[in-house]
Amino acid sequence: MTTDRSELADIDLLEDTWEQGVPDEQFRRLRAEAPVYWHPHPTAGGFWAVTRYDDVKAVSRDWRTYSTELGSTFIRDFDEAAMELVRMTLLNMDPPKHTRYRKLVSAGFTPRMIRGLFDGIEVAAREIVDRVADADGEVDFVDAVAVPLPLQIICDMIGVPAEDRAKVFDWSNRLVGGQDPDFSPSEEDQMVAQTEIYAYCDAIAADRRAHPRDDIMSTLVHAEVDGDRLGDTELNLFFVLLCVAGNETTRNLISHAMTALIEHPDARRELAANIDDDALWNTATEEFLRWNGSIHNFRRTATQPTRIRDTEIAQGDKVVIYYHSANRDESVFDAPDAFDIHRSPNDHVSFGGGGTHFCLGANLARLEIRTMLRELLRRFPNAEYAGEPRRFRSDFVNGIKSLPVHLSA
Ligand code: HEM
């Protein structure tokens, strides 16, 4: 059964749309008129677009009905051989397998571990701001401010030395940039990036087997699941997941937060005037996350016939949950289209709807976003666009490729 209504025939939530901007108006119509909407896809059949907050949460929390392991979290399809590899990444495992693997990396992300990173993150953020000062405040914000902090922190946590960070950055861009010609001109190039990052991971893993250190790679090479050590492919895929998840998402969130601060000067001035007010910075950080999350959607696949509201979903159907739409759901958030740094409660779903895959790096990301922007506004309370932001072409990552800004004291 589909809800393909002629008045909604111009709905398009694919990559070309996102390159132009966040389709707020389309989401508003979908939430009101067809909250479970059959969205055609030129190459991947079609999928149910789920756009209301309660439904996004319900799907996220019900892994028995909505699997990631059956068909991955991407809208496009993979052949069975590729699916075997895809299923070795945490996001694409269902419990009980997921539970066993998640335990392995969780140790690196406990609240205590994250608190331990606090000073290092602050020092790194100050150094980044110093470099902005050297450039007289005229920078591409993405390269100068949003990229370096998450890159440095995740590389340090995994165990990638400073001199190799640029390589990790390049691989990570090429791996998620398949739909954007600026990053990844061809599938072959993506394959090359994949081969290179796997070889690199193999080398680090070999080193940590012989010389364990205090990093996630050392934990992973010595960890056991059901009495077995992780294989090379499993290690490679963990490595890639952490590099991509740790970099792309937080970087884009910091860039989107900057655009929000440029476009809402009152909020920016208030934050700058209350730079040491932790409570205000905490609510502001949650609002940055709600306002423009880094991931448009994740896909699930129905394991059995089911129903969302009055729409029947067949076994095997793709169900795609749209986080941004849920975050603007007028039945949950007061004045959802107002950017409000005092918003409370603010139970957004930018880190997921609270199910088994809930973002492992949520507290790390919060700390990085808050610290980076706070250190920036401490020195540069004024900001304006120095050119047009350029958006990433992707049906999955809500990215900004470049953001020319002028920052001033
Ligand atoms: C603003 C930054 C971030 C956003 C918006 C974000 C968002 C998300 C979302 C939406 C999910 C899926 C949740 C679900 O399916 O219920 C997820 C999963 C995940 N995130 Fe993040 N994330 C961010 C930062 C990070 C960072 C810094 C890391 C650190 C390495 C990270 C690691 C992961 C991992 C490993 C998963 C998979 C968890 C699992 O399958 O069990 N994320 N993230």
Boltz pocket constraint, residues with backbone or C-beta under 6 A from the ligand:
constraints:
  - pocket:
      binder: B
      contacts: [[A, 60], [A, 90], [A, 91], [A, 92], [A, 102], [A, 154], [A, 241], [A, 242], [A, 245], [A, 246], [A, 247], [A, 249], [A, 250], [A, 253], [A, 293], [A, 294], [A, 295], [A, 298], [A, 349], [A, 350], [A, 351], [A, 352], [A, 353], [A, 354], [A, 355], [A, 356], [A, 357], [A, 358], [A, 359], [A, 360], [A, 361], [A, 362], [A, 364], [A, 365]]
      max_distance: 6.0
